[in-house]
Amino acid sequence: MTHELSGRNLLSSVRKDLARYRERIEPQQLRVAVIRFLPTEGDPPEWSLRMEASRVSAEQKVRAFTHLGFGVDHVVLPGTVSAAEFAARIDACNSDQATRAVIVQFPPPARLTSLVQRLDPAKDIDGLLGERSLQRSCATADGIGRIVAAFDSGATVAVVGARGFVGSGVVRLLADRGTPVVPLDQGDDLSRAARADVVVSTAGSAHLLTPEHIRPHHRAVIDSGFSPRSDGSVAGDIHPDAARLPQNITPVPGGVGPVEMAVLMERIVQQVADPDLKPWTFPQSPYVSLRASAARMRSTGRTPGTASKPRAVPDHGAAPRHTQSTNRKRGSPTR
């Protein structure tokens, strides 16, 4: 039976642990700015859904930082905001000594994206500035890396969406640890993921990975996909038929999103209250290695890497077999 890796439980634990810093932070009257954008009339439905996801995500950040004793400026800008006004907002945050962190919910309107580079790197706690950032990766990639660390002893990790913003951060962090990585992206043969020990998907393409890619021997599958739907539901990158196969999996919602929030809370505490705060670690869960899994399946007369009861994958709009590399830093709510 597949075990769900709860990001919500992890976040609850981190919140409790960091609550002690409130009495040190609150008297300083420090602030965090969270900037997001509204959809405009005539925007395509997909964009409107992404802006709604951005709203929910921003509100979760407001609650997280408020819990630590920060004042939070939740800045909501119309999609039609001028480049000059957006730039002025960022410049004002940069010059305000009380504002210690600035988060721009992604994606902003395309014409404004380059202006995010105006951020003071010292206030970029979410790694939005790429090579200019003081962070090694965005918070989402950092959180994914910590989940993988609970399963990557002697493992090979397939990263789907490896050239995107989040995926490239995951690849970089795994390389720092010396973990073998199979980077996969648009145009690659995604079936190669089936031969890895751990699978990470940051593609942002609903139900992209099917039982062809996800297998019972996988120690863990980390699904960072978050695709809002018009009915109010959300879909991850892992097809429902495949989500029942691996030994461990992060659910959508409730998996990677809360872990991302826990990273942001840790980073801001390290920045303003305790630079020696040790990073939290994701709790380990039992798993069986690929070799042991193969031996077990051979003993039952089944072919290694297959499910006990193969299921036909229904055609839900014929999801593509290749990632679309859409894993830019998104303003997703707690996934």
N, C-alpha and C positions, 0 to 999 in steps of 0.2 A: 504493500500500500504506500502511495506517495505521501510524504510528510511535508506539510506547508511550513515554510520558514517565515515566521511572523516578524515583519518589520515593526508592527505596532507594539508588540511586546518589548522589542529592543528600545524603541523610542520612549516608552513609559519608564523603563529602567534608567535610561540616560537622563530624562527629565528629573527624576527623583534624585539622582546622584548630583546633578548640577544645581539643584534648587538652593543648595547651601551658599551659592555665590550671590544670591539675590541681595543679601544684606550688605555685600561689598559693592555691588553694582548700582543699586537703586539710589543711594545718597549722592552719587556722582552726576545724576541727571543726564546720563548718556542716551544717545538716540541711534536708531537704525532707520534708514530710508528704504522703502520697498516701492518701486515704480512699475506700474503696469499701464496697459493701453486698452481702450474700449474699441469694439468694432464700429465701423461706420456703415451708414446706409448704402446698400449696394455691394457690400463685401460678400464673397462666396460663403455658403453655409459652413464649409470646413474651417474657414478663418474665424467665423463667429464662434464655433465650437472650441477652437483653440484659445480664443480670448476668454471664454467662460472658464476653461480649465485654468487659465492664468489667474483669474479672479479667485478661484477656490484655493489655489496654491499660495497666492499672496496673503489671503486671510489666515491660512495655516501658519505662515511665517510670522504674521502679526501676533498670533497666540503664542508661538514658541518664544519669540524675543521678549514679549511682555512677561511671560512666565519667569524670565531671568532678571526682570527689573528694568528693562530698557523702555524708553518711550519710543514708539514706532510711528513714523510718518508714512502712512499708506497713501501714496500719490497716484491718483487716477487721471490719466491724460487721454483726451479724445484721440482717435486715430488720425484726425486731421491736424494735430498739433504741429506747429511749424518747427523746422530744424533749429531755428534760433531759440525758441522757447525751451525745447528739450535740452539743448546744450546749456542754456542758462540754469536749468534745474540741476543738472549734473555739476556745473561749476559751483553753484551755491552749496551743494552737499560737500564738495571738496573743500571749500573754504570754511565750513562750519566745524569748529573744533569739537563740538559736542557730538556731532554725527560721526560715529566710528566705523560704520559699515553702510554700503549702498548695494542694493540688489536690483537689477533691472530684469523684470520678468521677460523671458524670451518666448517667442520671437517678437521683437518690436516691428513696426512697419519697416519694410526693407530699406526705404530711403533714409531711415534713422539709425540703422545698425552700426554704421561706421562711427557714429558719434559716441557709442558706448566706450570707445577707446579713450575718451576724455577722462574717464574715471581715474581717481588717484589709486595707484596699485595698492597702497596701504589699506584702502577701504574696500578692496575687491575680495571679499571673503568667499565668493562663489566661483572664483577662477574664470571670470568672463573675459579677461584680457589676454588669454593665451600665453605667449612667451613673456609678456610684460607682467604677468601676474606673479605675486609672491607665493601663490598656491601651486602645488605640483599638478593639480587637476581640479576640475569642477567637483562640487560636493557629491553629485550623483555618482561620478566615476569613483571617487574616494570610497563611498559607501559600498558600491559593488565590489571593489577590491577587497574590502574587509570581509564581506560575505564569502568571497572566493577563498580567502585565506583559511577559512575553517574547513576547506575541502581539498586544498591543492597540494597536499604532501605527495610528491612524486607524480603529480597529475599533469596532463596536457589540457589546456583550456582553449576552447574555440570561442572567438569573439565575433559575433555577427553584427555588422555595422562598424567595422574596425576603423574605417576612415572618417567617420563622423566625429562630431565634437565630443560626445560622451564616450563613444567606443574607442577613439584614439587615446583618450585619457586612461581608460581601463588598460589598454595595451601597454601604455607607458608605465603604469604602476606595476603591472605584472612583470614587465621586463626588469624593473628596478629590483624585484625580488628574485629574479632568475627563473621565473616560472615559464615553461615552454608554452608558446601561444600559437594558435592557428588563426591568423587574421582572415576574415571573410567579409566581402562586401559586394557591391553591385557587379554582376558579371561572373562572380566566382561560383564554383560548384558547392552549394550549401550542404549537400549530402556528406561532405567531409566532416561536418559537425558531429555526425553519428559515431565517428571513430574517436572522439575526444572523451576525456573523463568528466569534464565540466563544460557546460555551455552557458555563455552569456549572450543575451540578445538585446541590443540597444537600437534596433532598426527603426522602431516606430511604425511598423507595418502590420496591421491587424492580422493575426492568425497566420503569419508568414511561415512559421516552423511547424511541421506536421509530424506524424509518426515516422516519416521517412528520415527525419533529422534528429528526433528525440527518442532515446532508447532506454530500456530498463536499467542498463548498466551505468547510466549517467549518475554520478554521485550527487550532483546538484545542477539545477537549471535556474539561472537568474534572469528573470524577465523584466526588463526595464521599459518595455513598450507601454504606451498609454495613449490609446486612440479613442477620443470621445465619439459618441454616436448620438444621432438625433433624438433617440428615445431616452437619453439621459444616462445610459449605461456606458461602460468603457470596455475596451478590448485590449489584451496584451498581444505580444508578438507570438505567443505559443498557442497553437490551435487547441481547443478544448479536448479533442481526442488524444493529443500528445501530452497534455498537462497531467494525465493520469499515469504516465509511464515512468518518469525518472524517480529516483529514490527520494530526492528532496527538490522542492521548487518554491520560488517566491510567488505569492499570489498577486493578482492585479484586480482590484486595488489592495493595499495593505502590506505590500512587500518592500520594494525598493524605495518608494516615496517616503515613508516614515524614516527609513535609514538615512536618506539624504538630509532630512530635517535634523536628525541627531548629529550629523556631521557639522551642519551649520551652527548648531548650538555650541558644540565643542569648540569650533574655531573662534567664535566671538568671545567665549570665556577665556580661551588661551590668549586672545589679543588684548583684552582689557583687564583681566583679573588674575590669571594664573598661567603664565607662559610655560610652567613646568607640568601642567596638567597632562597626565598620560592619556593617549588615545584609547577609547573604548575598543573592545574587540567583539566580534559577532560570536555568539555561543555556538559551539560545535554540535553537530547532530550525527548519529551513527550512519555509516555508509559501508557498502561492500565494494572492494576494488574491482576493476574491470576483469582481472584474471580470476578472482574468486567468483565473480558473477558468471563468467563464461563456464567455469567448472561446474557451478551449480546447475546451470541450464543444460549442459551436456548430460549431467546425471539424470535429468528428467526427460531426456530424449528430445529437447527443443534446441533450435538453432540459436547460438548466442546472439544477443542484440535484438531479439524479437519479443513481442508481448505474448502472454499465454493465450490470449484470445484476440487475434488480429481483428481490427475494426476497419471498415471502409470509411474513408474520409469524405464526408459530404462536401459538395461543391457550394461553398458560400461565396459566390462571386469570383471563383477561381483565383484565390490569392496567389500572387506571383511567387516563384521559387527563388528569386534573387532579391536581396535587400535593396531598398531604394535609397539607403544612406541618408535617411531623414533625421538622424539622431542629433540634431542641433540641440543646444541647451533649451529645453522647453519649460514653459510655465505651467507644468502639470501639477495637479493637486496630489496629495499624499496617495501614492499608488499602492 
